[in-house]
């Protein structure tokens, strides 16, 4: 007597669809710069750079450092919605 085999039954259940969470990545600085008026952004950066230099007693040789730090601060604040874009 031969053993009878039954074909493997295939499940008709499908896996639940994967849910995707909305992207919570912050905006890139260049995306933020496109949203705000360039003149307003530049004015905010200049003001913050000035205050940085003032706190340091206006020591020469730190202009670029002050500007780049202020630029990063403004772009971060705009990305997080801390500052108004002025549009």
Backbone torsions as a table, in degrees:
resi	resn	phi	psi	omega
1	UNK	NA	123.6	-177.6
2	UNK	-85.7	142.3	179.0
3	UNK	-73.2	134.0	178.4
4	UNK	-94.1	139.0	178.6
5	UNK	-113.8	145.3	176.7
6	UNK	-107.0	141.6	179.1
7	UNK	-62.4	145.5	179.4
8	UNK	-62.1	133.6	179.4
9	UNK	-82.0	135.3	-179.1
10	UNK	-95.4	133.9	179.9
11	UNK	-71.8	134.4	178.0
12	UNK	-92.7	-3.4	178.6
13	UNK	-75.9	135.4	176.9
14	UNK	-101.1	147.6	178.1
15	UNK	-66.3	150.3	179.0
16	UNK	-62.6	141.8	179.4
17	UNK	-64.2	144.3	178.6
18	UNK	-74.1	132.8	177.1
19	UNK	-91.3	139.0	178.5
20	UNK	-106.9	137.3	177.9
21	UNK	-85.6	146.6	177.2
22	UNK	-62.4	147.4	-178.8
23	UNK	-67.5	126.8	179.5
24	UNK	-107.7	17.6	179.8
25	UNK	-68.2	139.8	177.8
26	UNK	-68.9	157.2	176.7
27	UNK	-67.7	148.3	175.5
28	UNK	-74.0	154.8	-178.1
29	UNK	-60.0	-37.1	-180.0
30	UNK	-69.7	-28.1	175.6
31	UNK	-71.2	-37.8	177.8
32	UNK	-66.5	-42.9	-178.8
33	UNK	-61.7	-29.6	179.3
34	UNK	-74.1	-22.7	-176.9
35	UNK	-84.4	-33.1	-175.6
36	UNK	-98.1	149.8	175.0
37	UNK	-61.2	126.6	-176.6
38	UNK	-57.1	-36.0	179.8
39	UNK	-68.2	-37.8	178.1
40	UNK	-67.3	-42.8	178.9
41	UNK	-61.4	-45.7	-179.9
42	UNK	-61.6	-39.2	178.9
43	UNK	-65.6	-40.8	177.1
44	UNK	-63.0	-42.9	179.8
45	UNK	-64.4	-44.2	-179.7
46	UNK	-61.7	-41.0	-179.9
47	UNK	-64.3	-45.9	-179.2
48	UNK	-67.8	-39.2	177.6
49	UNK	-62.6	-39.5	177.9
50	UNK	-61.6	-46.3	-179.5
51	UNK	-64.8	-34.3	176.4
52	UNK	-64.4	-45.3	179.7
53	UNK	-64.7	-39.5	179.2
54	UNK	-61.5	-43.5	179.3
55	UNK	-62.2	-28.0	-178.8
56	UNK	-90.0	-0.9	-179.5
57	UNK	80.7	23.8	178.7
58	UNK	56.0	36.4	175.2
59	UNK	-60.0	134.0	179.7
60	UNK	-71.8	156.5	174.8
61	UNK	95.0	4.3	-178.7
62	UNK	-117.9	15.7	-174.9
63	UNK	-59.0	-51.4	-177.5
64	UNK	-64.8	-40.8	178.4
65	UNK	-61.3	-45.0	178.7
66	UNK	-61.5	-45.0	-177.2
67	UNK	-64.8	-47.2	-177.6
68	UNK	-66.1	-37.9	176.7
69	UNK	-66.0	-42.2	178.6
70	UNK	-65.4	-39.5	178.5
71	UNK	-61.2	-45.3	178.2
72	UNK	-63.9	-39.9	179.9
73	UNK	-64.5	-44.3	180.0
74	UNK	-65.2	-46.7	-179.0
75	UNK	-63.2	-38.9	177.3
76	UNK	-65.4	-45.6	-179.9
77	UNK	-63.0	-40.4	178.1
78	UNK	-67.0	-40.6	179.6
79	UNK	-63.2	-40.9	-178.6
80	UNK	-82.0	-6.9	179.1
81	UNK	81.7	18.2	-179.7
82	UNK	-75.1	-37.5	-179.9
83	UNK	-103.9	154.8	173.0
84	UNK	-82.8	141.7	-178.3
85	UNK	-75.6	-18.0	177.2
86	UNK	78.5	11.8	178.5
87	UNK	-89.3	NA	NA
